[in-house]
Amino acid sequence: QQQQQQQHHHHRQHVPHQLEGEEDDVYEEALEELDQSHAFFQEIDEMRTIDRTMDARERLLSESVHLGESVDLLWRLARSAFDESQVNTSRKEALLREGQHSAERALQIDAQCAEAHKWYGVCCGALSEFGGPKEKLACGMLFRKHVEEAIALNPEDPVSYHLLGRWCFEVAQLTWLEKRACAALIGAPPESSFQEALSLFLKAEEMRPGFWISNLLMIGKTYAKMSETTESRLYLRRCLEKTAKTEEDRKSQAEARSLL
């Protein structure tokens, strides 16, 4: 805002005196609109944290007509389409493609938007269940590419490290035969390890302790894969100590309970 005001002041030096009042009005209106859209997006983000994802989606869709096509709107539309795809299974593929399209449009407007990269990657990754082996692999590689891009653009977001950890965890589980099949399809098999996955989950946890029950679950699961039972049980218990706020939280806790 300060930068905007400085630019505005600089510009005013070249404005005829009689137009200054008119320019002030336009400037104030623009600032007010900016404040209103910021408050609206903040409200949408808060609704999502308290398991009101469908309410948030409905509001986004109804307001999108008035808000115009902005990057902040488009990546949130991608996120909300992904959220609905997790509960509306009959329309899952269509919703994921809608989310992918919204995130892609956001990236066309601003290729430096970390959230647009993240949600484009998430929708691509989730679409892997709808294709054959080659499509699954292509979706997985796109997921990794865009999540890594999101981290490069915003290294302060623990969610992106968690997502990349998930990719590493899945790749580390591939059997020798599955890796051979991957190599046949794309020339070289994807490579990772449980150690790499663990370091990413732990980094996310260190950045914002207890921010996501799923992250605690994945730390517990990864330690279990590495036969470190004591550490595994410690994180699975931590997972159960948290208050579940969303359906995903409840599912993660149910899985943690079954692993203890």
C-alpha positions in Angstrom: 0.0 0.0 0.0 2.9 2.3 0.9 4.5 1.6 -2.5 1.1 2.3 -4.2 0.9 5.7 -2.4 4.4 6.6 -3.4 3.7 5.7 -7.0 0.5 7.7 -6.8 2.3 10.7 -5.3 4.9 10.6 -8.1 2.2 10.4 -10.7 0.3 13.3 -9.3 3.2 15.7 -10.0 2.2 15.4 -13.7 -1.6 15.8 -13.2 -3.3 19.1 -14.0 -4.6 20.7 -10.7 -8.3 20.4 -11.6 -8.0 16.6 -12.1 -6.4 16.0 -8.7 -9.7 15.6 -6.8 -11.1 13.3 -9.4 -8.0 11.1 -9.4 -8.2 11.0 -5.6 -11.7 9.6 -5.8 -10.7 6.9 -8.2 -7.6 6.0 -6.1 -9.7 5.8 -2.9 -12.3 3.6 -4.6 -9.6 1.2 -5.9 -8.1 0.9 -2.4 -11.5 0.3 -0.9 -12.2 -2.5 -3.5 -8.8 -4.0 -2.7 -9.6 -4.0 1.0 -13.0 -5.6 0.5 -11.6 -8.4 -1.7 -8.8 -9.0 0.8 -11.3 -9.3 3.6 -13.5 -11.6 1.5 -10.6 -14.0 0.7 -9.5 -14.0 4.3 -13.0 -15.0 5.4 -13.0 -17.8 2.8 -9.6 -19.1 4.0 -10.9 -19.1 7.6 -14.1 -21.0 6.7 -11.9 -23.7 5.2 -10.0 -24.3 8.5 -13.2 -25.0 10.4 -14.6 -27.7 8.1 -16.9 -25.3 6.2 -15.3 -26.1 2.9 -18.6 -26.4 1.0 -19.9 -23.1 2.4 -16.6 -21.5 1.3 -17.0 -23.0 -2.2 -20.6 -21.8 -2.6 -19.6 -18.2 -1.5 -16.6 -18.2 -3.9 -18.8 -19.4 -6.8 -21.5 -16.8 -6.1 -19.1 -13.9 -5.7 -16.8 -14.8 -8.6 -19.2 -13.0 -11.0 -18.6 -9.7 -9.2 -14.9 -10.2 -8.4 -13.6 -10.6 -11.9 -10.9 -13.0 -13.0 -8.0 -12.5 -10.5 -5.2 -14.8 -9.5 -6.4 -14.8 -5.9 -9.8 -15.9 -6.9 -8.7 -18.5 -9.4 -6.3 -20.5 -7.2 -9.0 -20.5 -4.5 -11.5 -21.8 -7.0 -9.0 -24.6 -7.8 -8.6 -25.4 -4.1 -12.4 -25.4 -3.6 -13.0 -27.7 -6.6 -10.4 -30.1 -5.1 -12.2 -29.9 -1.7 -15.6 -30.7 -3.2 -14.0 -33.6 -5.2 -13.1 -35.2 -1.9 -16.7 -35.5 -0.8 -18.7 -35.5 -4.1 -17.2 -38.7 -5.5 -19.7 -39.1 -8.3 -18.3 -35.9 -9.9 -14.7 -36.3 -8.7 -12.9 -36.3 -12.0 -15.0 -33.4 -13.4 -14.3 -31.3 -10.3 -10.6 -32.1 -10.4 -10.4 -31.1 -14.1 -12.3 -27.9 -13.2 -9.7 -27.2 -10.4 -6.9 -27.9 -12.8 -8.3 -25.5 -15.3 -8.7 -22.7 -12.7 -5.2 -23.1 -11.4 -3.8 -23.2 -15.0 -5.7 -20.0 -15.8 -4.2 -18.4 -12.6 -0.7 -19.4 -13.8 -1.3 -17.9 -17.2 -2.0 -14.6 -15.4 0.9 -14.9 -12.9 3.4 -17.8 -13.3 5.0 -16.7 -10.0 2.0 -17.5 -7.9 3.0 -20.3 -5.4 -0.6 -21.2 -4.5 -1.6 -21.6 -8.1 1.4 -24.0 -8.7 0.5 -25.9 -5.5 -3.2 -26.4 -6.3 -2.4 -27.2 -10.0 -0.1 -29.9 -8.7 -2.6 -31.2 -6.2 -5.4 -31.5 -8.8 -3.0 -33.2 -11.3 -1.9 -35.7 -8.6 -5.4 -36.5 -7.7 -6.3 -37.1 -11.4 -3.8 -39.9 -11.5 -6.5 -42.4 -10.4 -8.4 -41.8 -13.6 -5.8 -42.8 -16.2 -3.8 -45.8 -17.3 -0.2 -46.4 -16.1 1.3 -43.8 -18.4 -1.2 -41.1 -17.4 -0.8 -41.9 -13.7 3.0 -41.5 -14.0 2.6 -38.2 -16.0 0.2 -36.9 -13.3 2.7 -37.8 -10.6 5.5 -36.1 -12.3 3.4 -32.9 -12.8 2.5 -33.0 -9.2 6.1 -33.1 -8.1 7.2 -30.4 -10.6 4.5 -27.9 -9.5 4.9 -28.6 -5.8 8.7 -28.0 -6.1 7.9 -24.8 -8.0 5.5 -23.7 -5.2 8.3 -24.3 -2.6 10.8 -22.3 -4.7 8.4 -19.4 -4.8 7.2 -19.6 -1.2 9.7 -21.6 1.0 7.7 -20.6 4.1 4.7 -22.8 3.4 4.8 -26.1 5.4 1.9 -27.6 3.3 4.1 -27.7 0.2 6.9 -29.6 2.0 4.3 -32.1 3.3 2.9 -32.6 -0.2 6.4 -33.2 -1.6 7.0 -35.6 1.3 3.9 -37.5 0.2 5.3 -37.9 -3.3 8.6 -39.2 -1.9 6.7 -41.6 0.4 4.7 -43.1 -2.5 7.8 -43.4 -4.7 9.8 -45.0 -1.9 7.0 -47.7 -1.7 7.3 -48.7 -5.3 8.5 -52.3 -5.9 11.4 -53.2 -8.2 8.9 -54.4 -10.8 6.9 -51.1 -10.6 10.1 -49.1 -11.0 10.9 -51.2 -14.1 7.5 -50.4 -15.5 8.0 -46.7 -14.9 11.4 -46.8 -16.6 9.8 -48.4 -19.6 7.2 -45.6 -19.8 9.3 -42.5 -19.2 12.9 -43.7 -19.7 14.0 -43.5 -16.0 12.2 -44.5 -12.8 11.3 -41.9 -10.3 13.7 -42.1 -7.3 13.2 -41.3 -3.6 13.4 -42.8 -0.1 11.6 -42.9 3.2 14.4 -40.9 4.6 13.8 -38.1 2.1 10.0 -38.2 2.8 10.7 -38.1 6.6 13.0 -35.1 6.3 10.3 -33.2 4.4 7.5 -34.0 6.9 9.8 -33.1 9.8 10.7 -29.8 8.1 7.0 -29.0 7.7 6.4 -29.8 11.4 9.4 -27.7 12.5 8.1 -24.7 10.6 4.6 -24.9 12.1 4.3 -27.5 14.9 1.0 -29.3 15.0 -0.3 -27.4 12.0 -1.9 -30.5 10.3 -2.9 -33.8 11.8 -2.1 -35.5 8.5 1.5 -34.4 8.8 1.9 -36.1 12.2 0.3 -39.2 10.8 2.7 -39.3 7.9 5.7 -38.8 10.2 4.5 -41.8 12.3 3.9 -43.9 9.1 7.3 -43.1 7.7 9.1 -43.9 10.9 7.2 -47.3 10.9 8.4 -48.0 7.4 12.0 -47.3 8.6 11.4 -49.8 11.6 11.8 -47.0 14.1 8.9 -48.1 16.3 9.4 -45.8 19.3 9.5 -42.7 17.2 6.6 -43.9 15.1 4.3 -44.5 18.2 5.3 -41.1 19.6 4.0 -39.2 16.5 0.9 -41.4 16.1 0.0 -40.6 19.7 0.6 -36.9 19.0 -1.7 -37.2 16.1 -4.5 -38.5 18.4 -3.9 -35.8 21.0 -4.9 -33.0 18.5 -8.4 -31.8 18.2 -9.9 -32.9 14.9 -11.5 -30.0 13.0 -12.2 -31.5 9.6 -13.3 -34.8 8.1 -9.7 -35.3 6.9 -8.4 -34.9 10.4 -10.9 -37.5 11.6 -9.8 -40.0 8.9 -6.1 -39.4 9.8 -6.8 -40.0 13.5 -8.7 -43.2 12.7 -5.7 -44.4 10.7 -3.3 -43.5 13.5 -5.5 -45.4 15.9 -5.4 -48.5 13.7 -1.6 -48.3 13.5 -1.0 -48.1 17.3 
